[in-house]
Amino acid sequence: MDQCIGSFFTVEFVLKPYSSREFRKPTSMWGFSLEKKLTYSGDRSIRMCNVRPDEAPADRTELTRTILFMDKYRNPPLRQNDFAVVLCTLEFPKGIRETIDSILASTPAPKLLIIVDQSERSSTQIALEVDSHPDVLRIHLPGTGLSWARNVGTAAAMSKGVQFVAYTDDDCTVSANWLSGFASSFASHPDIAMVFGSTLAAPHDPKSGTIPAYEVRTERLYRGMKSKHLIEGMGACMALRIDAWHRLGGFDDQLGAGSPLRSGEENDMSIRLLHSHCAIAENPQVKVTHHGYRDRNVAPHLHASYMLGSGAATAKMIRIGKLASLRPILGMSKRWVIGKPGISIGHLPSRKTRLWWFLKGLIAGLKLSIDPRTKRFMPFVHTEEFAFAFAFAFASASRTAINS
């Protein structure tokens, strides 16, 4: 691959998974404007236009047709059995250094840590530190949306030939054997496409606030929609097989933090994977510690978001699973009656409040169209082409990087 450190290129893409990147000669009068074609599944193409970095559109839809591409690193292709870690962040919260340090200290260490930075400002000191690390790639992505960010990060990992991607949040620290635990689960059965571990709450006063948590007590393997009610899981301690993520068109960006339905992207992904005959594992040896404390004034908003996303994901499960969804619906109803949610979120609002938000999400999920191929809600907030186009933007697109 031809490289010009510190230069941005606008590119014409036809997207092809795992394809090599071949650049044509520079053609623009104002600098490097390299045309390139990537093919996506042989039936889609994206045409890029010549746009200067300072003229890049802020609108998300327009960004599906424009890429600012900088190849700041010339890393060799990763081996197929290696892990990448995708960490999405907004404004680099306090404690993210500990998150990054714990990820890089994992055994084995990830071959690549991809930080998807959705901060408005990208010239912070920690951003500069991240950009200088040889094993960290930062993608500065405008706007918000956790599913969108995870799709872009996973697509960037896919462009490196990585087979598995692990995810955590910017308010967590991971255990030393985090990645080895994920690897052992994937190696145990070839049809495992997703693995959840334990998200443990850091010490806090439960009377004044809460930290969402999910504990895996025993190692389990789930197959088929009938087992969905037994799986909750949190995206803060999760790993995916990239080819399964690719087949399903990525996370549903109608769901997840910063999206219209506010949460539930990992829950929805597990539903779609079970529906597509993939297996899901839970491994108690895989652990992260969650430091995301919410006081009791913020907790009701958190509960509302969880119930809204859960209702929408349940609606999709009913629509695509049909009769197969009956057993998990009964299991969820039983859990509701005995009052034990799968994810611990501390003091719960009244049943009436939780039911209202769940039904609101359920109705929204029943109204939205579903893409027949990927089972994502439509209309897409961002198209598949958008995320896959960013697969090759595996360096920071921040102003800091432009000037460095």
Secondary structure, DSSP 8 states (H G I E B T S, - for coil): ----TT--B---B---TT----------SSS--------BTTTB-B------GGG---SHHHHTT---B----------TT-EEEEEEESS--TTHHHHHHHHHTSSS--SEEEEEE--S---SHHHHHHHT-TTEEEEE--S--HHHHHHHHHHHHHHTT-SEEEEEETTEEE-TTHHHHHHHHHHH-TTEEEEEEEEEE-S--TTTEE--BB---S-EEEESGGGGGG----TTSEEEEHHHHHHTTSS-TTSSTTSTT-S-HHHHHHHHHHHTT-EEEEEEEEEEEE---EETTTHHHHHHHHHHHHHHHHHHHHHHHGGGGHHHHHHHHHHHHHT--SSB-SS---HHHHHHHHHHHHHHHHHSEE-TTT--EES-SS-HHHHHHGGG--S--SHHHHH-
